[in-house]
Amino acid sequence: MSQDIRPFVPAAVDLLALGEPTHREPAFALIRNELFAQLVDRGFRSIALETDRVAALAVDDFVREGVGSLDAALRDGFSHGFGDLAGNRELVAWLREHNENRPPEERLTFHGFDASMETMSAPSPRRYLEHARDYLGSDLDIAALTGADDRWERTEAVLDPAASVGATVEADRLRSIADDMLTTLWSRAPGLIGATSRAEWTRARTHLVAGLGLLRYHRQAARHLDQDARWSLLAGTRDALMAQHLLDIRDVEAGRGPTLVFAHNLHLRRSPSTMRMGDMTLDWYGAGAVVESLVGERYAFVAGSLGHSGVLGLGAPDPDTYEGHLAERVATWDLVPATAVAAARTRTDTRPEQGYFPLDRDTLAGADAVLHVTTGTAVP
């Protein structure tokens, strides 16, 4: 056991994934910040969070170049309400302070690798496609095809295939346009980069990939399938985009040092992900499973585990559960090799609104280590 993550980092790793078992327990983000500072000393130069890839560009502009303010970066640079979290405020402030007097090549970078979507909603692709259009100098009327943004953003557009925008003639046209723009972006790369910069070219590509991802998600939302299959497909589509973003991030960060990735265990575990939603069972491959299948030993996964939490209303685990065994060994929080976690049963004292997914055999089988927090909120 250790509170030093560096011994748990394989020599070949490019992406070190640190999972949390719920988004609602603040301790994990605070511990993440402490662990990232250790990893920076080991040569890590970037961090990627489960937040919108395009929005996060505003955070990166702030932490690397001092563009805007801390409050603006937190307000504009996070999706899913994650800019309100104390751990994220602490992280962004620390990144800016660390970078302030360093040369550009030594500065730490911040990335998002999600899209601005919830399980039951996803935004319009308009602004992403318009950014790429403007960069390419095109006069395409994207807004005429998307229509009002709320056509895409309303919950019904994802809940009900018949109400989805994703299978309309306009959406098909937008997917074709976006694909053509991506081809143009690549074919004209030397001239575009010469006239602007590689950073601006990459920013345009980031917007286009995000826009295409949203168009694909809305297209899947329009499919008439049985509910389990339909929602599993949507979960898999989102994680496929996450995986693509992570590989793009590594392309940007190649040669600078590894990247710490922080997200829910369900997105990062190597084994297939599963969850109950109402009376449905969803099964899909998370981003971690996809990325690991492509990069092998360059991916490592540390699973998050929680004993009890006052914030969640989660009581102490039974002694014969995975969390119960870990609580006997861990006073506050520690990192434990996954192979050192004894066989046990999966705890059953959780409620859906806690967002907590207990440790189970499949998660542990695909993990290199476990970050166990015995008592939440008050640590570190």
matplotlib code that plots the C-alpha trace (Angstrom):
import matplotlib.pyplot as plt

x = [0.0, 1.2, 0.0, 2.7, 1.3, 4.7, 5.5, 2.2, 3.1, 4.4, 7.5, 5.8, 2.6, 1.3, -2.2, -2.6, -6.3, -7.5, -11.1, -13.6, -16.6, -19.0, -18.9, -20.5, -17.7, -15.3, -12.4, -11.5, -10.8, -8.8, -6.7, -6.3, -4.8, -2.2, -1.4, -1.0, 1.6, 3.6, 3.2, 4.5, 7.7, 7.8, 7.5, 3.7, 2.8, -0.9, -4.2, -7.5, -10.8, -14.3, -15.6, -16.3, -13.3, -14.1, -15.1, -11.9, -9.9, -10.8, -9.3, -6.1, -5.9, -6.0, -3.6, -1.0, -1.3, -3.2, -6.1, -9.2, -9.7, -10.0, -13.7, -14.2, -12.3, -14.4, -17.6, -16.9, -14.4, -16.3, -19.5, -21.8, -21.5, -17.9, -16.7, -18.5, -16.4, -13.8, -11.3, -11.5, -11.0, -8.0, -6.6, -7.0, -5.5, -2.5, -1.9, -1.9, 0.5, 2.8, 2.9, 3.2, 7.0, 7.9, 8.8, 6.0, 7.5, 7.5, 4.0, 1.3, -1.8, -5.4, -7.7, -11.3, -12.1, -15.9, -18.7, -21.2, -23.8, -25.8, -27.3, -30.6, -29.5, -27.0, -26.4, -26.7, -23.5, -24.0, -21.3, -18.7, -19.3, -19.4, -16.0, -14.4, -16.3, -14.9, -11.4, -11.6, -13.0, -16.2, -19.6, -21.7, -25.0, -24.7, -27.5, -30.0, -29.5, -29.3, -32.3, -32.9, -30.4, -33.2, -34.5, -31.4, -31.0, -34.5, -34.7, -37.3, -34.7, -32.8, -35.6, -37.9, -36.5, -39.5, -38.6, -34.9, -33.4, -30.6, -32.3, -33.6, -32.5, -30.8, -28.8, -27.7, -26.6, -24.7, -22.8, -21.8, -20.6, -18.7, -17.0, -16.1, -14.7, -12.5, -11.1, -10.4, -8.8, -6.3, -5.8, -5.0, -3.0, 0.3, -1.2, -3.6, -0.9, 1.4, -1.2, -2.3, -0.5, -0.5, -2.4, -5.2, -5.4, -5.6, -8.3, -10.4, -10.0, -11.1, -14.3, -14.9, -14.4, -16.7, -19.4, -19.2, -19.5, -22.6, -24.1, -23.4, -24.9, -28.1, -28.2, -28.1, -30.8, -33.1, -32.8, -35.8, -34.5, -35.6, -34.7, -31.8, -30.1, -30.8, -29.4, -26.4, -25.7, -25.9, -23.5, -21.1, -21.3, -20.4, -17.5, -16.2, -16.0, -14.2, -11.7, -11.1, -10.5, -8.0, -6.0, -6.1, -4.8, -1.9, -1.2, -1.0, 1.1, 3.5, 7.0, 6.1, 5.3, 2.4, -1.1, -3.2, -6.8, -9.6, -13.1, -15.7, -14.6, -17.3, -15.5, -12.0, -12.2, -10.7, -13.6, -17.0, -19.1, -22.6, -25.2, -28.9, -31.1, -34.7, -35.7, -33.0, -29.5, -27.0, -23.8, -21.1, -17.3, -16.0, -13.3, -10.7, -11.5, -11.4, -8.1, -6.4, -7.3, -5.5, -2.4, -1.9, 0.7, 0.7, -2.6, -2.9, -5.9, -6.3, -9.8, -11.5, -13.1, -15.1, -15.9, -18.4, -19.4, -21.6, -22.1, -23.6, -25.3, -23.3, -22.7, -19.7, -19.4, -20.0, -16.7, -17.1, -17.2, -14.3, -14.6, -14.9, -11.6, -9.9, -11.3, -9.6, -6.2, -6.6, -7.0, -7.7, -6.8, -4.2, -3.2, -3.2, -2.1, -5.2, -3.6, -3.4, -7.2, -8.7, -11.7, -14.9, -18.5, -19.9, -21.6, -25.4, -26.1, -26.0, -28.8, -28.9, -29.0, -25.6, -24.0, -21.7, -20.7, -19.2, -16.0, -16.6, -14.5, -14.5, -13.4, -10.5, -9.5, -8.8, -7.2, -3.5, -4.2, -7.0, -7.3, -9.4, -10.9, -12.1, -13.9, -14.9, -15.0, -12.6, -9.5, -6.8]
y = [0.0, 3.5, 7.1, 7.5, 6.6, 6.6, 2.9, 1.9, 3.5, 1.0, 2.2, 2.0, 3.9, 6.8, 7.0, 6.4, 6.1, 7.0, 6.0, 7.3, 5.0, 8.0, 11.7, 12.8, 12.1, 15.1, 13.2, 11.6, 14.9, 16.2, 13.0, 13.1, 16.6, 15.3, 12.3, 14.4, 16.6, 13.4, 12.3, 15.7, 15.0, 11.7, 13.4, 13.6, 16.8, 16.6, 15.7, 14.7, 14.9, 13.5, 16.8, 18.3, 18.3, 21.6, 23.5, 22.4, 24.4, 27.4, 25.9, 25.0, 28.5, 29.8, 27.4, 27.6, 31.2, 33.0, 33.8, 35.0, 34.3, 31.3, 31.9, 32.2, 29.0, 27.1, 28.6, 28.1, 25.2, 22.4, 20.5, 18.5, 21.1, 19.9, 23.5, 23.9, 21.3, 22.4, 19.8, 21.2, 24.7, 23.7, 21.8, 24.6, 27.2, 24.9, 24.3, 28.0, 28.7, 25.9, 27.1, 30.9, 31.3, 28.2, 28.1, 26.8, 23.4, 22.7, 23.9, 21.4, 21.1, 20.4, 18.4, 17.2, 13.9, 13.7, 15.4, 17.8, 15.1, 13.4, 10.0, 11.5, 14.7, 15.9, 19.3, 20.6, 20.2, 23.7, 25.7, 23.0, 22.8, 26.6, 26.9, 24.5, 26.2, 29.6, 28.2, 26.7, 30.0, 28.4, 30.1, 27.1, 28.0, 25.4, 27.0, 26.6, 22.8, 22.5, 24.8, 25.9, 24.3, 23.2, 20.8, 18.7, 19.6, 18.7, 15.4, 14.0, 14.0, 11.3, 9.5, 9.0, 7.8, 9.3, 12.7, 12.5, 14.9, 12.4, 10.6, 13.7, 14.7, 17.8, 15.6, 13.4, 16.4, 17.8, 14.5, 14.6, 18.2, 17.5, 14.6, 16.7, 19.4, 16.9, 15.7, 19.3, 20.0, 17.2, 17.7, 21.4, 20.9, 22.3, 25.5, 26.0, 25.4, 27.8, 30.5, 30.0, 27.5, 23.9, 24.7, 26.4, 23.5, 21.1, 23.2, 23.1, 19.3, 19.0, 20.9, 18.8, 15.5, 16.7, 17.8, 14.5, 12.7, 14.5, 13.8, 10.1, 10.1, 11.7, 9.3, 6.3, 8.0, 7.8, 4.0, 2.0, -0.9, -2.5, -0.3, -2.3, -2.5, 1.2, 2.6, 0.3, 1.6, 5.2, 4.4, 2.7, 5.6, 8.1, 6.0, 5.4, 9.2, 9.4, 6.8, 8.8, 11.9, 10.1, 8.9, 12.4, 13.8, 11.4, 12.5, 16.1, 15.2, 12.7, 13.4, 15.6, 12.9, 10.7, 11.8, 11.2, 10.5, 10.9, 9.7, 7.3, 3.7, 2.7, 4.7, 3.6, -0.1, -2.7, -5.1, -4.4, -1.9, -2.7, -0.7, -0.8, 2.1, 1.7, -1.8, -1.9, -3.5, -1.6, -3.4, -1.7, -1.2, 1.8, 4.1, 2.4, -1.0, 0.5, 2.3, -0.6, -2.9, -0.5, 0.6, -2.4, -1.8, 1.9, 2.0, 1.4, 1.6, 2.4, 1.7, 3.9, 2.4, 4.0, 2.7, 5.1, 8.7, 11.2, 13.2, 10.2, 8.8, 5.6, 3.6, 1.5, -1.6, -5.1, -6.9, -9.6, -7.2, -5.9, -2.5, -4.1, -6.0, -2.8, -0.8, -3.2, -2.3, 1.4, 4.0, 7.0, 6.3, 4.3, 2.7, -1.1, -3.5, -5.1, -8.5, -7.9, -7.4, -10.6, -12.4, -11.1, -10.3, -7.2, -4.9, -4.4, -1.5, 1.3, 3.3, 4.5, 8.2, 7.8, 7.1, 4.6, 1.4, -1.0, -2.9, -6.3, -9.1, -7.9, -4.4, -5.7, -8.3, -5.4, -3.0, -2.6, -1.0, 0.3, 3.7, 3.0, 5.8, 4.4, 7.6, 10.2, 13.9, 14.6, 13.4, 14.1]
z = [0.0, -0.7, -1.2, -3.9, -7.3, -9.1, -8.2, -9.9, -13.3, -15.9, -17.8, -21.2, -20.2, -22.2, -20.7, -17.0, -16.2, -12.7, -12.1, -9.6, -8.6, -8.4, -9.4, -6.2, -3.7, -3.6, -2.1, -5.4, -7.3, -4.3, -4.2, -8.0, -7.7, -5.2, -7.4, -10.5, -8.8, -8.1, -11.7, -13.0, -11.1, -13.0, -16.4, -17.0, -18.8, -19.4, -17.7, -19.4, -17.6, -18.3, -19.6, -23.0, -25.3, -27.0, -23.9, -22.2, -24.7, -22.7, -19.6, -21.5, -22.8, -19.3, -17.6, -20.4, -21.6, -18.9, -21.2, -19.3, -15.6, -13.3, -12.8, -16.6, -17.2, -14.7, -16.0, -19.7, -19.8, -18.2, -19.0, -16.8, -14.0, -13.2, -13.1, -9.8, -8.1, -5.5, -6.7, -10.2, -9.1, -7.1, -10.1, -12.6, -10.2, -9.5, -13.2, -13.9, -11.0, -12.1, -15.7, -15.1, -15.4, -17.4, -21.1, -23.4, -24.0, -20.2, -19.5, -18.4, -20.6, -19.8, -21.9, -21.9, -23.6, -23.4, -25.3, -23.8, -23.5, -20.8, -21.1, -22.1, -24.0, -26.5, -27.9, -31.5, -33.6, -35.1, -33.3, -33.7, -37.5, -37.8, -36.1, -38.7, -41.6, -40.6, -40.2, -43.7, -45.1, -46.4, -46.8, -45.9, -44.1, -41.3, -39.2, -42.1, -41.8, -38.0, -37.4, -33.8, -31.3, -29.0, -31.7, -30.8, -27.2, -25.9, -24.0, -26.3, -29.2, -27.4, -25.5, -28.4, -31.8, -33.5, -32.1, -33.0, -35.4, -36.2, -39.2, -41.0, -44.5, -42.9, -40.5, -43.3, -45.2, -42.2, -41.7, -45.4, -45.1, -41.9, -43.5, -46.5, -44.3, -42.4, -45.7, -46.8, -43.4, -44.0, -47.7, -47.2, -43.9, -45.2, -46.5, -43.6, -40.9, -42.8, -42.9, -39.2, -36.9, -36.1, -32.9, -34.8, -37.3, -34.4, -32.8, -36.0, -36.1, -32.5, -33.3, -36.4, -34.6, -31.8, -34.3, -36.1, -32.8, -31.9, -35.4, -34.9, -31.4, -32.7, -35.6, -33.2, -31.0, -34.1, -34.4, -33.6, -31.4, -28.2, -25.3, -23.9, -27.2, -28.1, -24.8, -24.9, -28.4, -27.2, -24.3, -26.7, -29.2, -26.5, -25.2, -28.8, -29.2, -25.8, -27.0, -30.2, -28.2, -26.0, -29.0, -30.5, -27.2, -27.3, -30.8, -29.6, -26.5, -28.2, -27.1, -24.2, -21.6, -20.5, -19.7, -16.6, -17.4, -14.8, -15.2, -13.8, -13.6, -16.1, -18.8, -18.0, -17.0, -19.4, -19.0, -20.7, -18.8, -17.6, -15.6, -14.7, -15.9, -14.8, -15.9, -18.6, -18.5, -20.6, -21.8, -23.9, -24.2, -22.4, -23.7, -21.6, -23.1, -26.6, -26.1, -24.3, -27.2, -29.5, -27.5, -25.2, -22.5, -23.1, -21.2, -17.4, -15.2, -11.4, -10.2, -7.6, -4.6, -1.7, 1.8, 3.2, 2.5, 4.3, 1.1, -0.6, 2.4, 1.8, 5.0, 5.9, 3.7, 5.0, 6.0, 3.4, 0.4, -1.6, 0.0, 3.4, 3.0, 1.8, 4.7, 7.1, 5.5, 4.7, 7.3, 5.1, 1.5, -0.3, -3.5, -3.5, -6.3, -7.8, -7.3, -3.6, -3.2, -1.8, -3.4, -1.9, -2.8, -4.5, -2.1, -2.5, -0.1, -2.8, -4.3, -8.0, -7.0, -5.4, -8.7, -6.9, -8.8, -6.3, -6.9, -8.6, -10.0, -13.6, -12.7, -10.6, -13.2, -15.6, -13.1, -12.3, -8.9, -6.7, -5.1, -2.0, 0.0, 3.4, 4.5, 1.9, 1.9, 4.7, 2.8, 2.0]

ax = plt.figure().add_subplot(projection="3d")
ax.plot(x, y, z, "-o")
ax.set_aspect("equal")
plt.show()
